[in-house]
Amino acid sequence: MAARARQLAMGAQPLIDPQKLGTYDPIAIALEEVRRGLIPFVIVRTLPNGKHVRIKLKELLKLSEEFDVKI
């Protein structure tokens, strides 16, 4: 999040329309990009058996909607 907010602050093109969001704050824009699943973010977990599980942020967002959990 911090890295994306910094990119936006340095002039990177936002993936959403800041005008529709109602703010040009890079942190708010980065948060909204994450909430919408627009950032290709992957969590890698190492299991006790040594295997790795990759979980995409989009998958977590879908699960949070199914279980009515706000992220």
C-alpha positions as CSV (number, residue, x, y, z in Angstrom):
1,M,0.0,0.0,0.0
2,A,2.7,2.5,1.0
3,A,4.7,1.7,-2.2
4,R,1.6,2.2,-4.4
5,A,0.7,5.5,-2.6
6,R,4.3,6.7,-3.1
7,Q,4.1,5.8,-6.8
8,L,0.9,7.8,-7.1
9,A,2.4,10.7,-5.2
10,M,5.4,10.6,-7.7
11,G,3.0,10.9,-10.7
12,A,2.0,7.3,-11.5
13,Q,-1.3,6.9,-13.3
14,P,-4.1,5.9,-10.9
15,L,-6.1,2.8,-11.8
16,I,-9.3,4.5,-10.7
17,D,-10.8,8.0,-11.4
18,P,-9.8,10.2,-8.4
19,Q,-12.5,12.7,-9.4
20,K,-15.2,10.0,-8.9
21,L,-13.6,9.0,-5.6
22,G,-13.7,12.6,-4.5
23,T,-10.1,12.9,-3.5
24,Y,-6.6,13.2,-5.0
25,D,-5.0,11.8,-1.8
26,P,-2.6,9.1,-2.9
27,I,-3.2,7.0,0.2
28,A,-7.0,7.1,-0.3
29,I,-6.6,6.2,-4.0
30,A,-4.2,3.3,-3.2
31,L,-6.7,2.0,-0.5
32,E,-9.5,2.1,-3.0
33,E,-7.4,0.4,-5.7
34,V,-6.7,-2.4,-3.2
35,R,-10.4,-2.6,-2.1
36,R,-11.4,-3.0,-5.8
37,G,-8.8,-5.7,-6.3
38,L,-7.0,-3.7,-9.0
39,I,-3.5,-4.3,-7.5
40,P,-1.9,-7.6,-8.5
41,F,-1.1,-8.5,-4.8
42,V,-0.2,-12.0,-3.8
43,I,0.3,-13.4,-0.3
44,V,2.7,-16.4,-0.1
45,R,2.3,-18.6,3.0
46,T,4.7,-21.4,3.9
47,L,3.0,-24.4,5.4
48,P,4.5,-26.6,8.1
49,N,5.3,-29.2,5.5
50,G,7.4,-26.7,3.5
51,K,4.9,-26.2,0.7
52,H,4.0,-22.7,-0.4
53,V,0.4,-21.4,-0.9
54,R,-0.2,-18.4,-3.0
55,I,-3.3,-16.4,-2.3
56,K,-4.3,-13.6,-4.6
57,L,-5.8,-10.5,-3.1
58,K,-8.8,-10.8,-5.4
59,E,-9.6,-14.2,-4.0
60,L,-9.5,-12.8,-0.4
61,L,-11.8,-10.0,-1.4
62,K,-14.3,-12.4,-2.9
63,L,-14.2,-14.5,0.3
64,S,-14.7,-11.4,2.4
65,E,-17.8,-10.6,0.4
66,E,-19.2,-14.1,0.7
67,F,-18.8,-14.1,4.5
68,D,-19.8,-10.4,4.8
69,V,-16.4,-9.4,6.3
70,K,-15.2,-5.9,5.5
71,I,-11.5,-5.6,4.5
